[in-house]
Amino acid sequence: MSTELDDAVELLDRSLAYTAGALAGVTDERLDDPTPCTGWTLRVLLAHMEDALDAFLEAAGGQVVVVAGSGSGARLRVEALQTKACLLLGTWVRAQPARVRVGGADLGAGLLVGTAALEVGLHGWDVSRATGLERALPDGLAVGLLPVAHEVVREEDRGLRFAPPRPAVDGSASAQLLAFTGRS
């Protein structure tokens, strides 16, 4: 693996660990609660997170086995996410591609895995807010995710995938990342 890909896999590992803690607050009673993602319930966010993990697995060239019947129950949904997260990390630890074809674009594998880390970390923060755990995004993690966000979040993503940027509440990397990605 290249140093860039090694660094991205390590960042993904830290995002997955942070998000695993956030998932501890998911219960059946909270599945219809709103999230910081406008118009999304926790149930919709968790389904999106599963789809994203599947896509990042496919990008590694691995075969994705969809867990039939993961259903809408909190425990089954969280277990499916945990299984896919472990598979994702293990796949990318062994993956060797320098570039990955995504749609019509070729992406560096390091950037793709960094994007996975960004997706996982931000949605971990969203889950934390939706469940009332209020787990802060670790500043050290945000330091690694912020350059990825600046590289992959484009103006045309605003309003579709990300809200407009907001003022940061302080100068920490965590506050800057959350503000840049439209979270407050």
Backbone as numpy.savetxt, mean C-alpha at the origin, in Angstrom:
# Nx Ny Nz CAx CAy CAz Cx Cy Cz
19.87 -9.59 -7.17 19.02 -8.40 -7.17 19.90 -7.16 -7.17
19.39 -6.11 -7.76 20.12 -4.83 -7.75 19.95 -4.15 -6.41
20.85 -3.21 -6.12 20.74 -2.45 -4.88 19.42 -1.71 -4.83
19.01 -1.13 -5.96 17.73 -0.40 -6.00 16.56 -1.33 -5.66
16.56 -2.52 -6.23 15.49 -3.47 -5.94 15.59 -3.96 -4.50
16.79 -4.22 -4.02 16.97 -4.62 -2.61 16.40 -3.56 -1.67
16.71 -2.31 -1.95 16.21 -1.21 -1.11 14.69 -1.13 -1.15
14.12 -1.33 -2.34 12.67 -1.26 -2.49 12.00 -2.43 -1.76
12.58 -3.61 -1.81 12.02 -4.77 -1.11 12.07 -4.53 0.40
13.14 -3.93 0.88 13.24 -3.61 2.32 12.18 -2.59 2.70
11.94 -1.61 1.84 10.90 -0.61 2.09 9.52 -1.27 2.10
9.30 -2.19 1.18 8.05 -2.94 1.14 7.86 -3.74 2.42
8.91 -4.35 2.91 8.85 -5.11 4.15 8.41 -4.22 5.31
8.97 -3.03 5.40 8.59 -2.11 6.48 7.15 -1.63 6.33
6.71 -1.38 5.10 5.30 -0.98 4.87 4.34 -2.09 5.25
4.69 -3.32 4.89 3.85 -4.46 5.23 3.76 -4.64 6.75
4.88 -4.47 7.44 4.88 -4.62 8.91 4.01 -3.55 9.55
4.13 -2.31 9.08 3.29 -1.23 9.62 1.82 -1.54 9.38
1.49 -1.95 8.18 0.10 -2.20 7.82 -0.46 -3.40 8.56
0.36 -4.40 8.84 -0.10 -5.55 9.61 -0.64 -5.09 10.97
0.04 -4.14 11.59 -0.44 -3.60 12.86 -1.76 -2.87 12.71
-1.92 -2.15 11.61 -3.17 -1.43 11.37 -4.33 -2.39 11.16
-4.07 -3.52 10.52 -5.13 -4.49 10.25 -5.67 -5.14 11.51
-4.94 -5.03 12.61 -5.39 -5.60 13.88 -6.70 -4.97 14.35
-6.99 -3.77 13.92 -8.21 -3.09 14.34 -9.42 -3.40 13.50
-9.28 -4.22 12.45 -10.40 -4.52 11.56 -11.33 -5.54 12.22
-12.59 -5.17 12.34 -13.62 -6.06 12.86 -14.83 -6.00 11.93
-15.70 -6.99 12.05 -16.91 -7.00 11.22 -17.73 -5.73 11.43
-17.76 -5.24 12.66 -18.56 -4.07 12.98 -18.04 -2.81 12.28
-16.80 -2.79 11.89 -16.19 -1.60 11.29 -16.15 -1.64 9.76
-16.55 -2.74 9.14 -16.39 -2.88 7.70 -17.14 -1.82 6.89
-18.21 -1.30 7.41 -18.96 -0.28 6.67 -18.63 1.13 7.13
-17.61 1.27 7.99 -17.16 2.59 8.44 -16.44 3.32 7.31
-16.51 4.64 7.28 -15.80 5.40 6.25 -14.30 5.37 6.49
-13.56 5.61 5.43 -12.10 5.70 5.49 -11.70 7.11 5.06
-10.42 7.45 5.19 -9.97 8.74 4.68 -10.09 8.86 3.15
-10.27 7.73 2.46 -10.46 7.74 1.00 -11.92 8.10 0.73
-12.15 9.25 0.18 -13.49 9.79 -0.01 -14.41 8.78 -0.69
-15.54 8.49 -0.03 -16.55 7.61 -0.60 -16.26 6.13 -0.41
-15.17 5.78 0.26 -14.81 4.37 0.44 -15.08 3.93 1.86
-15.69 2.76 1.99 -15.82 2.13 3.30 -14.58 1.27 3.54
-14.44 0.82 4.75 -13.32 -0.07 5.08 -13.39 -1.34 4.24
-14.60 -1.85 4.02 -14.77 -3.05 3.20 -14.23 -2.84 1.78
-14.55 -1.71 1.18 -14.09 -1.39 -0.18 -12.57 -1.22 -0.18
-12.04 -0.55 0.82 -10.59 -0.34 0.91 -9.86 -1.67 1.03
-10.34 -2.57 1.87 -9.69 -3.87 2.02 -9.72 -4.67 0.72
-10.84 -4.61 -0.01 -10.93 -5.30 -1.30 -9.93 -4.69 -2.29
-9.81 -3.37 -2.28 -8.84 -2.69 -3.14 -7.41 -3.12 -2.78
-7.14 -3.22 -1.49 -5.80 -3.63 -1.05 -5.48 -5.04 -1.55
-6.46 -5.94 -1.49 -6.25 -7.30 -2.01 -5.96 -7.27 -3.51
-6.74 -6.49 -4.25 -6.51 -6.37 -5.70 -5.12 -5.83 -6.00
-4.69 -4.83 -5.22 -3.37 -4.25 -5.44 -2.27 -5.27 -5.16
-2.40 -6.03 -4.10 -1.40 -7.06 -3.81 -1.35 -8.08 -4.94
-2.51 -8.47 -5.47 -2.54 -9.39 -6.61 -1.79 -8.80 -7.81
-2.02 -7.53 -8.09 -1.36 -6.89 -9.24 0.15 -6.84 -9.05
0.61 -6.51 -7.84 2.05 -6.46 -7.60 2.67 -7.86 -7.63
1.91 -8.87 -7.26 2.39 -10.25 -7.40 2.53 -10.62 -8.87
1.53 -10.30 -9.66 1.59 -10.59 -11.09 2.78 -9.90 -11.73
3.08 -8.70 -11.29 4.21 -7.96 -11.84 5.53 -8.66 -11.57
5.61 -9.40 -10.50 6.84 -10.15 -10.19 6.97 -11.40 -11.04
5.94 -11.70 -11.83 5.98 -12.87 -12.69 5.48 -14.12 -12.00
5.00 -13.97 -10.78 4.47 -15.12 -10.05 3.04 -15.38 -10.44
2.56 -16.57 -10.12 1.17 -16.91 -10.38 0.34 -16.52 -9.17
-0.73 -15.82 -9.41 -1.61 -15.39 -8.34 -2.76 -16.38 -8.24
-2.93 -16.93 -7.07 -4.05 -17.82 -6.80 -5.04 -17.02 -5.96
-6.19 -16.72 -6.56 -7.21 -15.95 -5.85 -7.83 -16.83 -4.79
-7.88 -16.34 -3.58 -8.47 -17.09 -2.48 -9.98 -16.98 -2.61
-10.59 -18.06 -3.09 -12.04 -18.06 -3.26 -12.71 -18.00 -1.90
-13.71 -17.17 -1.82 -14.48 -17.10 -0.60 -13.83 -16.31 0.50
-12.89 -15.41 0.15 -12.34 -14.57 1.22 -13.46 -13.74 1.82
-14.51 -13.58 1.03 -15.75 -13.01 1.55 -15.61 -11.62 2.11
-16.62 -11.24 2.83 -16.63 -9.89 3.36 -16.41 -9.84 4.85
-16.26 -11.00 5.50 -16.00 -11.00 6.93 -14.63 -10.44 7.23
-14.52 -9.72 8.32 -13.26 -9.05 8.66 -12.12 -10.04 8.82
-12.34 -11.10 9.56 -11.26 -12.05 9.82 -10.76 -12.69 8.53
-11.69 -13.14 7.68 -11.28 -13.76 6.41 -10.59 -12.75 5.50
-11.07 -11.53 5.48 -10.46 -10.50 4.63 -9.04 -10.20 5.11
-8.86 -10.06 6.40 -7.53 -9.76 6.95 -6.60 -10.95 6.73
-7.09 -12.17 6.91 -6.26 -13.35 6.66 -5.82 -13.42 5.21
-6.72 -13.11 4.28 -6.36 -13.10 2.86 -5.28 -12.05 2.59
-5.43 -10.88 3.18 -4.42 -9.83 3.01 -3.08 -10.27 3.58
-3.07 -10.88 4.75 -1.83 -11.32 5.36 -1.14 -12.38 4.50
-1.92 -13.32 3.99 -1.36 -14.36 3.13 -0.75 -13.76 1.87
-1.48 -12.86 1.25 -0.99 -12.24 0.01 0.22 -11.35 0.29
0.24 -10.67 1.43 1.38 -9.81 1.77 2.64 -10.65 1.94
2.54 -11.79 2.61 3.70 -12.67 2.78 4.17 -13.21 1.43
3.22 -13.61 0.60 3.55 -14.10 -0.73 4.22 -13.01 -1.56
3.69 -11.80 -1.48 4.27 -10.68 -2.23 5.72 -10.44 -1.83
5.98 -10.36 -0.55 7.34 -10.10 -0.09 8.27 -11.23 -0.50
7.85 -12.47 -0.28 8.67 -13.61 -0.65 8.95 -13.68 -2.14
7.97 -13.33 -2.94 8.14 -13.35 -4.39 9.16 -12.32 -4.83
9.06 -11.12 -4.28 9.99 -10.06 -4.69 11.39 -10.26 -4.12
11.52 -10.97 -3.01 12.86 -11.29 -2.50 13.59 -12.17 -3.52
12.85 -13.06 -4.18 13.45 -13.97 -5.16 13.42 -13.43 -6.59
12.63 -12.41 -6.85 12.45 -11.91 -8.22 13.73 -11.30 -8.76
13.96 -11.46 -10.04 15.16 -10.96 -10.68 14.93 -9.95 -11.81
13.68 -9.59 -12.13 13.52 -8.71 -13.30 14.10 -7.32 -13.04
14.75 -6.79 -14.05 15.25 -5.41 -13.95 14.13 -4.44 -14.30
13.28 -4.86 -15.25 12.17 -4.03 -15.69 10.92 -4.89 -15.75
9.78 -4.26 -15.56 8.50 -4.96 -15.58 7.57 -4.20 -16.52
6.93 -4.93 -17.41 5.96 -4.33 -18.32 4.62 -4.23 -17.60
4.11 -3.01 -17.48 2.82 -2.77 -16.84 1.98 -1.98 -17.82
0.94 -2.62 -18.34 0.15 -1.96 -19.38 1.05 -1.68 -20.56
1.12 -0.43 -20.96 1.96 -0.05 -22.09 3.31 0.52 -21.68
3.65 0.43 -20.42 4.89 1.06 -19.95 5.84 0.04 -19.35
7.13 0.29 -19.52 8.17 -0.49 -18.86 8.60 0.28 -17.62
8.56 -0.39 -16.48 8.98 0.23 -15.23 10.17 -0.52 -14.67
11.06 0.21 -14.03 12.13 -0.43 -13.30 11.52 -1.22 -12.15
12.05 -2.41 -11.89 11.50 -3.25 -10.83 11.58 -2.54 -9.47
12.65 -1.80 -9.23 12.78 -1.07 -7.97 11.66 -0.06 -7.78
11.34 0.67 -8.85 10.25 1.65 -8.76 8.92 0.96 -8.56
8.71 -0.15 -9.22 7.46 -0.88 -9.07 7.28 -1.38 -7.63
8.33 -1.94 -7.05 8.25 -2.43 -5.68 8.12 -1.25 -4.72
8.80 -0.15 -5.00 8.64 1.06 -4.19 7.20 1.56 -4.23
6.58 1.46 -5.39 5.18 1.85 -5.54 4.28 0.92 -4.71
4.61 -0.36 -4.69 3.86 -1.30 -3.84 3.99 -0.90 -2.38
5.20 -0.53 -1.97 5.43 -0.11 -0.57 4.61 1.14 -0.26
4.56 2.08 -1.20 3.77 3.30 -1.02 2.30 2.96 -0.87
1.79 2.14 -1.76 0.38 1.73 -1.73 0.04 1.05 -0.40
0.86 0.12 0.00 0.62 -0.63 1.23 0.70 0.29 2.45
1.72 1.12 2.51 1.89 2.00 3.67 0.78 3.02 3.81
0.42 3.67 2.70 -0.65 4.67 2.76 -1.98 4.04 3.14
-2.27 2.89 2.56 -3.55 2.25 2.89 -3.52 1.67 4.30
-2.34 1.33 4.81 -2.25 0.95 6.21 -2.65 2.11 7.11
-2.20 3.30 6.74 -2.58 4.51 7.49 -4.10 4.73 7.39
-4.66 4.53 6.19 -6.10 4.69 5.99 -6.87 3.71 6.87
-6.42 2.45 6.91 -7.08 1.43 7.73 -6.98 1.82 9.21
-5.82 2.29 9.61 -5.62 2.71 11.00 -6.61 3.80 11.40
-6.84 4.75 10.52 -7.80 5.83 10.81 -9.22 5.30 10.83
-9.56 4.44 9.88 -10.93 3.92 9.79 -11.30 3.06 10.98
-10.32 2.39 11.56 -10.60 1.50 12.69 -10.46 2.20 14.04
-10.00 3.44 14.02 -9.82 4.18 15.26 -8.52 3.89 15.99
-7.64 3.10 15.38 -6.35 2.80 16.03 -5.43 4.02 16.03
-5.55 4.85 14.98 -4.75 6.08 14.88 -3.26 5.81 14.99
-2.77 4.74 14.36 -1.34 4.44 14.35 -0.64 5.42 13.42
0.30 6.15 13.96 1.06 7.11 13.16 1.91 6.37 12.14
2.03 6.95 10.97 2.94 6.42 9.96 4.36 6.73 10.44
5.19 5.73 10.66 6.53 5.99 11.18 7.32 6.93 10.26
7.96 7.90 10.86 8.70 8.89 10.09 9.80 8.24 9.26
10.46 7.23 9.83 11.52 6.54 9.08 10.98 5.86 7.83
9.79 5.30 7.91 9.15 4.70 6.74 8.78 5.78 5.74
8.23 6.86 6.23 7.83 7.97 5.34 9.02 8.56 4.60
10.19 8.58 5.22 11.40 9.09 4.56 11.67 8.28 3.29
11.46 6.96 3.34 11.65 6.12 2.17 10.53 6.22 1.16
9.32 6.45 1.63 8.16 6.49 0.73 7.99 7.83 0.02
8.44 8.91 0.64 8.23 10.25 0.08 8.85 10.41 -1.31
10.10 9.97 -1.56 10.63 10.11 -2.92 9.85 9.28 -3.94
9.34 8.13 -3.53 8.53 7.31 -4.43 7.26 8.07 -4.78
6.62 8.65 -3.78 5.38 9.41 -4.02 5.64 10.55 -5.00
6.74 11.25 -4.82 7.05 12.36 -5.73 7.32 11.88 -7.15
7.78 10.65 -7.28 8.05 10.11 -8.61 6.80 9.56 -9.30
5.88 8.97 -8.53 4.76 8.28 -9.17 3.42 9.01 -9.12
3.24 9.94 -8.20 1.96 10.66 -8.12 2.05 11.88 -9.03
1.26 11.85 -10.08 1.27 12.94 -11.06 0.01 13.78 -10.92
0.04 14.93 -11.50 -1.11 15.84 -11.41 -2.38 15.19 -11.95
-2.25 14.37 -13.01 -3.44 13.71 -13.57 -4.01 12.63 -12.65
-3.26 12.25 -11.62 -3.77 11.30 -10.62 -4.67 11.97 -9.59
-4.56 13.29 -9.49 -5.34 14.03 -8.49 -6.82 13.99 -8.86
-7.63 13.66 -7.87 -9.07 13.56 -8.10 -9.49 12.15 -8.48
-8.54 11.34 -8.99 -8.85 9.95 -9.33 -8.27 9.00 -8.28
-6.95 9.03 -8.16 -6.27 8.13 -7.22 -5.85 8.83 -5.94
-5.66 10.13 -6.03 -5.21 10.91 -4.89 -5.98 12.21 -4.83
-6.23 12.67 -3.62 -6.83 13.99 -3.44 -5.77 15.04 -3.71
-6.17 16.28 -3.88 -5.17 17.34 -4.06 -4.25 17.41 -2.83
-3.02 17.85 -3.03 -2.13 17.97 -1.88 -2.69 18.96 -0.87
-2.34 18.76 0.38 -2.80 19.62 1.48 -1.58 20.17 2.19
-1.77 21.18 2.99 -0.64 21.68 3.78 -0.24 20.64 4.83
1.05 20.45 5.00 1.55 19.53 6.03 1.38 20.16 7.40
0.99 19.33 8.38 0.77 19.84 9.73 2.09 20.18 10.43
3.18 19.57 9.98 4.50 19.90 10.51 5.54 19.50 9.47
6.80 19.61 9.81 7.86 19.35 8.85 8.32 17.91 8.80
7.66 17.00 9.53 8.09 15.60 9.54 7.85 14.97 8.17
8.63 13.95 7.87 8.45 13.24 6.60 7.07 12.61 6.52
6.57 12.11 7.64 5.24 11.51 7.67 4.17 12.54 7.30
4.23 13.70 7.92 3.24 14.76 7.63 3.36 15.21 6.18
4.58 15.31 5.66 4.77 15.72 4.27 4.21 14.69 3.30
4.45 13.40 3.58 3.93 12.34 2.71 2.41 12.33 2.71
1.82 12.37 3.89 0.37 12.34 3.98 -0.25 13.57 3.29
0.35 14.72 3.49 -0.17 15.94 2.84 -0.02 15.87 1.33
1.13 15.40 0.85 1.37 15.31 -0.59 0.36 14.37 -1.25
-0.02 13.31 -0.54 -0.95 12.33 -1.11 -2.41 12.66 -0.79
-2.66 13.89 -0.29 -4.01 14.36 -0.08 -4.66 13.92 1.21
-3.87 13.45 2.15 -4.42 13.00 3.43 -4.15 14.06 4.48
-5.04 14.12 5.47 -4.84 15.11 6.53 -4.91 14.45 7.89
